[in-house]
Amino acid sequence: MSDKLQQYCATDKEIYDLLMSGKQKLTESVLHELARDRGIFYSPKTTREGLVDRLALLTHDFHDVVGVIERREHTKRGEKTTSVTLGADLSVDEIKEVVNAYQAEVRKTEKVTSHKKGADGVIMNIEYNEYDYSRTRLIQRQRKDAGIEFVSKNGVTTIRMPATEKAKAVVRNLRDKIESKKKVVIPAQEIELVGLTKAEHRTSFFTSLIANIPGYSLQTVTNLKVASGVSDQEEDTVELDEDEDESARQEMLAVVHSVAIQGKNLVASEQYQQLRKGGFFITAITWRSKQQQEPQDMIQFDASFDDGPAGTGFKYGVRYASRLPNGDYAKNFKPVEDHLKPLLFELIETTARKVLADLFDKANADSAAPDEGGTA
């Protein structure tokens, strides 16, 4: 049969599943609105299931189905960002060349565009389909996009991307093309805690990070996650039950508040020592810092690792609340404007790398120091 003759028709069940699965977006109010658009008015007492059952039996053309899908889909939340630094100062032309090569490879399945940013940067954008077969049939295919930024500075090239498997795979592909073109292996550096085996060092990474973002003063820590398993005696990950995990999280939150906000010594904290002995350490943290210069906005930072116990897959995000004329701050934190994101991301990356270098120096010094009553 010719492809032109193969038409797809959404069944009543598929429409029903679509409407029922989007409870947060397709509220009863929205369902009543969909009915009113067709000149149908249902009783306000009609249950949501009853509304869905009736609407699913109506005729839906292509535009009707697309309209429901658009209403049902969640607004795009701010994805976390990650980065990798290549030990090579790539020119804009070299970056554009490998981007064009990738574009030629995926021309039929992805839409790839790119443009120059400033004197030493390139922005690459990819639109692609992603399939999630756990979802109802009409929304299994999702159109997504990934923006990848290249910045060459001080002899290295930083590649910043969404912390998704797709974006990471694209960057690996581009890196292979660069190495093939230059005929050399280009070292890549990521922010990770591999090699830091003490829970104290893992936690210190986050407490030092949140307190040392240049130009911002720490105000509060709003949330964090903890894991157990990297202790002085044992390095296997321990599964925590829900109550134990929440108890440790609350205790660690109090410790971090004392250390980061009140300036107390982490190691000297009796509460922290109890957590350390249990092998607890921070794997993710959310904090708020006030901009020291005008307009003195409040920035909400997030930092975490994809694999918390292993300390790999560092990712981060930023949102902000603007300062009101009376000195208070807006209650809702909004996505940061695109032109400011790279500046904040660079602050997180630079601070994280410095903290990491200091921790490795300390860990090396600790391992070289003589034991109590013994020799090194």
SVG drawing of the C-alpha trace seen along z (x, -y; Angstrom):
<svg xmlns="http://www.w3.org/2000/svg" viewBox="-26 -50 83 53">
<polyline fill="none" stroke="black" stroke-width="0.4" points="0.0,0.0 1.3,-3.5 2.4,-5.5 0.1,-8.3 -2.9,-6.1 -1.9,-5.0 -4.0,-7.2 -4.0,-7.0 -7.2,-7.4 -7.2,-7.9 -9.6,-5.4 -12.0,-6.1 -9.8,-4.2 -6.7,-6.2 -8.6,-9.5 -9.9,-8.2 -6.4,-7.2 -5.0,-10.6 -7.6,-12.5 -7.4,-10.3 -3.6,-10.4 -3.3,-14.1 -5.0,-14.8 -2.8,-17.7 -3.2,-19.6 -6.5,-18.3 -8.5,-19.4 -12.3,-19.2 -12.4,-22.9 -10.4,-22.2 -12.6,-19.2 -15.7,-21.4 -14.0,-23.9 -13.3,-21.3 -17.0,-20.3 -18.2,-24.0 -16.0,-24.5 -18.3,-21.9 -21.5,-23.5 -22.0,-20.9 -22.6,-21.7 -22.3,-19.1 -23.5,-19.4 -20.9,-20.8 -21.6,-17.7 -20.4,-15.4 -17.3,-13.5 -14.0,-13.8 -14.3,-10.2 -17.7,-10.8 -16.5,-13.9 -13.6,-11.9 -15.9,-9.0 -18.3,-11.3 -15.6,-13.4 -13.8,-10.3 -16.8,-9.2 -16.9,-12.4 -15.3,-12.7 -11.8,-14.1 -10.0,-15.2 -6.2,-15.7 -6.3,-19.3 -8.6,-18.2 -6.1,-15.5 -3.1,-17.8 -4.9,-20.5 -5.6,-18.0 -2.0,-16.8 -0.7,-20.4 -3.0,-21.0 -2.0,-17.8 1.8,-18.2 3.6,-19.7 5.3,-23.0 9.0,-22.4 10.8,-22.6 14.2,-24.0 16.5,-21.1 19.7,-20.7 22.9,-21.5 26.3,-19.7 29.6,-20.4 32.9,-18.8 36.1,-20.7 38.4,-19.6 42.1,-20.2 42.3,-21.9 41.6,-25.5 39.3,-24.8 38.6,-27.6 35.1,-28.5 35.7,-27.1 36.9,-23.7 33.7,-23.5 31.5,-24.4 33.1,-21.8 32.3,-18.9 28.8,-20.2 28.2,-20.3 29.6,-16.7 27.1,-15.6 24.3,-17.4 25.0,-15.5 24.9,-12.2 21.4,-12.8 19.8,-14.9 16.8,-12.5 16.1,-12.0 17.1,-15.2 17.1,-18.9 20.4,-20.5 21.2,-24.3 24.1,-26.3 25.4,-29.8 28.4,-31.7 28.2,-33.3 30.7,-36.1 34.2,-35.8 35.0,-32.3 31.7,-30.5 29.2,-28.3 25.7,-27.4 24.3,-24.1 20.6,-23.2 19.2,-19.8 15.5,-18.9 14.8,-15.1 12.1,-12.6 12.2,-10.7 10.0,-7.7 8.6,-6.7 6.6,-3.5 5.4,-3.6 3.1,-6.5 -0.3,-6.3 0.0,-5.7 -0.8,-9.1 2.0,-10.8 4.7,-8.1 6.6,-10.2 7.8,-13.5 9.6,-16.2 12.5,-17.5 15.4,-19.9 18.9,-20.2 21.0,-23.3 24.8,-22.7 27.2,-25.6 30.9,-25.6 33.2,-28.2 37.0,-28.3 39.0,-30.3 42.4,-30.1 43.6,-27.1 40.6,-24.9 37.1,-24.4 34.1,-24.1 31.1,-22.2 27.9,-23.0 24.8,-20.8 21.5,-19.6 22.1,-16.7 20.4,-14.2 21.6,-11.0 20.9,-12.4 22.9,-15.5 25.8,-13.5 25.8,-11.1 25.9,-14.0 28.9,-15.5 30.7,-12.1 30.1,-11.9 31.4,-15.4 34.5,-14.7 35.3,-11.6 35.1,-13.7 37.4,-16.3 39.9,-13.6 39.7,-11.9 40.3,-15.2 43.3,-16.2 44.6,-12.7 45.2,-13.0 43.4,-12.0 42.0,-15.1 41.8,-14.9 38.4,-15.6 37.8,-16.8 34.5,-16.5 33.5,-17.6 33.3,-14.4 34.2,-13.1 35.8,-9.8 38.8,-9.3 37.3,-11.1 36.3,-8.1 35.6,-9.8 32.1,-11.0 33.6,-14.1 35.2,-15.1 32.0,-14.4 30.0,-16.6 32.7,-19.3 32.4,-19.6 28.8,-20.9 29.3,-23.0 32.3,-24.8 30.5,-25.2 27.5,-26.9 29.5,-29.3 32.0,-30.4 30.1,-31.5 31.8,-34.8 29.5,-37.8 26.8,-36.1 26.1,-35.8 24.6,-32.5 21.2,-33.1 19.7,-29.6 19.8,-26.0 16.3,-24.8 16.8,-21.1 19.4,-18.4 19.7,-14.6 22.0,-12.2 23.3,-8.8 25.2,-6.3 28.0,-4.0 31.3,-5.9 32.8,-5.7 36.3,-5.1 35.5,-1.5 33.2,-0.5 32.6,-1.7 29.6,0.3 26.3,-1.6 23.8,-1.0 20.1,-0.9 18.2,-3.1 14.6,-2.7 12.4,-5.8 12.3,-6.9 16.0,-6.5 16.8,-8.4 14.5,-11.3 15.9,-11.4 19.4,-11.6 18.4,-14.3 16.9,-16.5 19.9,-16.1 22.3,-16.9 20.2,-19.9 20.7,-21.2 24.4,-20.6 24.8,-22.3 22.9,-25.3 25.2,-25.6 28.4,-25.2 27.4,-27.3 25.2,-30.0 26.6,-30.3 30.3,-29.6 30.7,-26.7 33.4,-24.0 32.0,-21.0 34.4,-18.5 33.9,-19.9 30.1,-19.3 29.1,-16.4 25.9,-16.0 27.9,-15.7 30.4,-13.2 27.4,-10.9 26.3,-11.2 29.9,-10.6 30.3,-7.5 27.2,-6.2 28.8,-6.9 26.2,-9.7 27.2,-12.4 25.4,-14.9 24.6,-14.0 22.4,-16.9 21.7,-20.4 19.5,-23.4 20.4,-26.8 19.6,-30.5 22.2,-33.3 21.7,-37.0 23.4,-39.0 25.8,-41.4 25.5,-44.0 22.4,-45.6 19.8,-44.5 20.4,-42.2 18.2,-39.4 17.9,-36.1 19.3,-33.2 18.2,-29.6 21.0,-27.2 20.8,-23.4 23.7,-21.1 23.7,-17.3 25.3,-14.1 23.4,-11.7 25.0,-8.9 25.2,-10.2 27.1,-7.4 29.7,-7.3 29.9,-11.1 29.6,-11.2 27.4,-13.1 27.6,-16.6 24.7,-18.8 23.3,-22.1 20.5,-24.6 19.6,-28.2 16.4,-30.1 15.8,-33.6 13.4,-35.8 13.5,-39.5 13.9,-42.1 10.8,-44.2 10.8,-47.9 10.1,-47.4 13.1,-45.1 11.2,-41.8 11.5,-39.2 9.0,-37.7 7.5,-34.5 8.0,-32.4 11.5,-31.6 11.5,-32.0 13.9,-30.7 16.9,-32.9 17.1,-34.8 19.1,-33.1 21.9,-35.7 22.6,-35.4 22.6,-31.6 26.1,-31.1 27.5,-33.6 25.9,-31.8 26.9,-28.4 30.5,-29.5 30.5,-30.6 29.2,-27.2 31.7,-25.4 34.7,-27.5 33.9,-27.3 33.3,-23.5 36.6,-22.9 38.5,-25.0 36.7,-23.3 37.5,-19.9 41.2,-20.8 41.4,-21.9 39.7,-18.7 42.1,-16.5 45.0,-18.4 43.6,-17.8 42.9,-14.2 46.4,-13.6 47.9,-15.4 45.7,-13.3 46.9,-10.1 50.5,-11.2 50.3,-12.3 51.6,-9.8 49.0,-7.8 48.5,-8.4 51.4,-6.8 52.8,-5.5 54.4,-6.5 53.0,-7.5"/>
</svg>
